[in-house]
């Protein structure tokens, strides 16, 4: 059953405001692959990563409604590396449409004003030109969702992220003052509403709970420019380092493990990765991950 069909069914059969977790198994892709591509063009290396992963048609079915969730939280330019690179998104959008998707939506629950972050990041203009629906988070569309986690159980989620067939997570790799790093799992904080600051207590466990309880079909990590210091908001070009890398995987945890290594951190030292490993979401030992490297 598709994600949006499940949601409709749950509305019909229950008068409760609480929505059950959509997945019946752990958020783990068996025999998963992590593709790592290095090159001078964020657009080209993203295209290559998708190709080497097996092509977008392995993930997207014809007539799918697809949510692409970048990091658009901050009023920053591309060069400041606080938001996802629009050229990475452009490559993904093309591949999703080429795979037969009926509709693509881009959305994030921003920290700065969305009217500013969507514009300054370059994402809104690019997406609209490509025929993508760009949405701002609307608190009237929050519903309680059951993550079934140890710390995060029922929590408000924007219904937009539930009323789609496929969910593609596109974080930018950067330093985070509280979580150590922002990658795929932390980027899922953009699907939730409510008092997110309350989750900063036991933050690593909360991040792992959300990632475990919500299905991500594909994670593509923008590591072209990474914010090495003063994240997640940044602002100084001197804090940015060019890595010219994109990662892609159907396993969100293993994508984060490799991204942490790209950043220069040991994965086992990142609390949310450690907790995700304890939830059996993937391998934390890089030598046990099916990793393929390419240049484009």
C-alpha positions in Angstrom: 0.0 0.0 0.0 1.3 3.4 -0.9 2.1 6.0 1.8 -0.8 8.4 0.8 -3.3 5.5 0.5 -2.4 4.3 3.9 -3.0 7.7 5.3 -6.5 7.9 3.7 -7.4 4.5 5.1 -6.2 5.4 8.6 -8.5 8.5 8.5 -11.5 6.4 7.5 -11.1 3.7 10.1 -10.2 5.8 13.1 -11.6 8.9 14.7 -8.4 9.4 16.7 -6.2 12.4 15.9 -3.2 10.1 16.1 -1.7 8.6 13.0 0.0 5.2 13.3 3.5 4.8 12.0 3.4 4.2 8.3 6.1 1.6 8.2 5.7 -1.9 9.7 9.4 -2.7 9.8 12.6 -0.8 10.8 13.8 1.9 8.5 16.6 -0.3 7.1 17.3 -1.2 3.5 18.8 -4.7 3.3 21.8 -5.2 1.0 22.0 -1.4 0.8 24.6 0.5 -1.2 26.2 3.8 -0.5 27.5 5.7 -3.6 30.1 8.4 -3.2 30.9 10.6 -6.2 33.5 13.3 -6.4 33.7 16.0 -9.0 33.7 19.7 -9.9 29.9 20.0 -10.7 27.3 19.5 -8.0 24.8 18.8 -10.7 26.9 16.2 -12.5 28.0 14.3 -9.4 24.4 14.1 -8.2 23.3 12.6 -11.6 26.2 10.1 -11.4 25.3 9.1 -7.9 21.7 8.4 -8.8 22.9 6.4 -11.9 25.4 4.3 -9.9 22.7 3.6 -7.3 20.7 1.9 -10.0 18.7 4.8 -11.3 15.8 6.7 -9.9 13.3 4.3 -11.6 14.3 1.8 -8.9 12.8 4.1 -6.3 10.1 6.1 -8.1 7.1 4.5 -9.8 5.0 6.2 -12.6 2.4 8.6 -11.2 4.1 8.8 -7.8 3.7 12.0 -5.8 7.1 12.7 -4.4 8.3 14.9 -1.6 11.8 16.2 -1.8 13.0 17.5 1.6 16.1 19.6 1.4 17.6 21.8 4.2 16.1 25.3 3.5 16.1 26.4 7.2 18.5 29.4 7.0 18.6 32.7 5.3 22.0 32.0 3.7 23.5 31.9 0.2 24.8 28.8 -1.6 28.4 29.8 -0.8 27.7 29.8 2.9 26.7 26.1 2.8 23.9 26.2 5.4 21.2 25.1 3.0 21.1 22.3 0.3 22.7 23.3 -3.0 20.0 24.0 -5.6 22.1 22.3 -8.3 22.0 19.1 -6.4 18.2 19.5 -6.1 17.9 20.3 -9.8 19.6 17.0 -10.8 17.3 15.1 -8.4 14.2 16.8 -9.7 15.1 15.9 -13.3 15.6 12.3 -12.4 12.4 12.0 -10.5 10.4 13.5 -13.3 12.2 11.3 -15.8 11.2 8.2 -13.7 7.6 9.1 -14.3 6.6 11.0 -11.1 3.2 12.8 -11.4 4.1 15.6 -9.0 7.1 16.8 -6.9 6.8 18.9 -3.8 9.6 20.7 -2.0 9.1 21.8 1.6 10.9 22.4 4.9 10.0 23.7 8.4 12.4 26.6 8.5 14.2 28.3 11.3 14.4 31.7 9.6 11.4 33.1 7.8 10.6 30.8 4.8 10.0 33.8 2.5 13.6 34.7 3.1 15.3 31.2 3.2 13.5 29.8 0.1 14.5 32.9 -1.9 18.1 33.5 -0.8 19.0 29.8 -1.0 18.1 29.8 -4.7 15.9 26.8 -4.2 12.4 28.4 -4.7 13.2 30.0 -8.0 14.9 26.9 -9.4 12.1 24.6 -8.3 9.3 26.6 -9.6 11.0 26.9 -13.0 11.1 23.1 -13.2 7.4 22.7 -12.4 7.8 21.7 -8.8 5.3 22.7 -6.2 7.0 24.7 -3.4 5.2 24.7 -0.1 5.8 26.6 3.2 5.1 24.8 6.5 1.5 25.5 7.7 0.9 24.7 11.4 -2.8 24.1 10.5 -1.6 20.9 8.7 0.1 19.4 11.7 -1.1 15.9 12.9 0.1 13.7 15.7 2.2 10.9 14.3 3.4 7.9 16.3 7.2 7.4 15.8 7.1 4.6 18.4 10.4 5.7 19.7 12.1 5.5 23.1 12.1 9.3 23.6 9.9 10.5 20.7 6.5 8.8 20.6 3.6 10.8 19.3 4.8 14.1 17.9 3.3 16.7 15.5 4.2 16.1 11.8 3.2 18.1 8.8 0.6 16.1 6.9 2.3 17.1 3.6 5.0 14.6 4.4 2.5 11.8 4.9 0.3 12.5 1.8 2.9 11.4 -0.7 4.1 8.1 -2.2 7.9 8.6 -1.9 10.1 10.7 0.4 13.6 11.9 -0.7 15.8 13.4 2.0 18.5 15.8 0.7 20.5 17.3 3.6 23.6 19.4 3.4 26.5 18.1 5.5 27.5 20.5 8.2 28.5 21.1 11.8 25.8 21.4 14.4 26.4 22.9 17.8 24.1 20.5 19.6 24.0 17.4 17.5 27.7 17.4 16.3 26.6 17.1 12.7 23.5 17.7 10.5 23.1 15.0 7.9 20.1 12.8 6.8 18.7 11.8 10.1 18.9 15.3 11.7 17.4 16.8 8.5 14.2 15.0 9.4 13.6 17.6 12.1 12.2 19.6 9.2 9.2 17.3 8.9 8.0 18.0 12.5 6.4 20.9 14.2 5.6 21.6 17.8 8.2 22.7 20.3 11.2 21.2 18.7 13.6 22.7 21.3 12.2 20.2 23.8 13.8 17.4 21.8 17.3 18.9 22.4 17.3 17.0 25.7 18.6 13.6 24.7 19.0 15.0 21.2 20.9 12.0 19.7 18.2 9.5 20.8 15.4 11.8 19.6 17.1 12.1 16.1 17.4 8.3 15.9 13.8 7.8 17.1 12.5 10.1 14.3 14.7 8.5 11.6 13.7 5.0 12.7 10.0 5.7 12.8 9.6 7.6 9.5 10.3 6.0 6.1 12.9 7.7 3.9 13.1 6.1 0.5 16.3 7.8 -0.6 18.9 9.9 1.0 21.2 12.1 -1.0 23.8 14.1 1.0 25.0 17.3 -0.4 28.7 17.4 0.6 29.8 19.7 -2.2 30.4 22.6 0.3 30.4 21.7 3.9 30.1 23.9 6.9 33.0 23.0 9.2 32.3 25.4 12.1 29.5 27.5 13.6 26.7 25.3 12.3 23.9 24.9 11.7 23.4 28.5 10.7 26.9 29.5 9.7 27.4 32.8 7.8 31.1 33.0 7.3 32.7 31.8 4.1 35.8 31.0 6.1 33.8 28.3 7.8 33.1 26.5 4.5 35.2 23.8 3.0 34.9 22.4 -0.5 34.6 18.6 -0.6 33.0 18.4 -4.0 31.2 15.2 -3.0 27.7 13.8 -3.1 26.5 10.6 -1.4 23.4 8.5 -2.2 21.8 5.6 -0.4 18.5 4.0 0.4 19.8 3.5 3.9 19.7 6.8 5.8 22.0 5.7 8.6 24.7 4.3 6.4 24.6 7.5 4.3 25.2 9.4 7.5 28.0 7.1 8.5 29.9 7.8 5.3 29.1 11.5 5.5 30.5 11.7 9.0 33.7 10.2 7.6 33.7 12.8 4.7 33.4 15.5 7.4 36.4 14.1 9.3 34.5 12.6 12.2 34.4 9.0 13.5 30.8 7.8 13.1 30.7 6.1 16.4 31.4 9.5 18.1 28.2 11.0 16.7 25.4 10.3 19.2 22.5 10.0 16.8 24.5 7.6 14.6 25.4 5.5 17.7 21.8 5.3 18.7 20.6 4.5 15.2 23.2 1.6 15.2 21.7 0.3 18.5 18.3 0.3 16.7 19.9 -1.9 14.0 19.3 0.6 11.3 22.6 -0.2 9.5 26.4 -0.7 9.9 28.5 1.8 11.8 31.7 0.1 10.8 32.7 1.7 7.4 34.5 -1.5 6.3 31.2 -3.4 6.5 29.3 -0.9 4.4 28.8 -1.6 0.7 30.5 1.6 -0.5 31.4 2.5 -4.1 33.5 5.5 -5.1 33.3 7.3 -8.4 34.6 10.4 -10.1 32.5 12.6 -12.4 
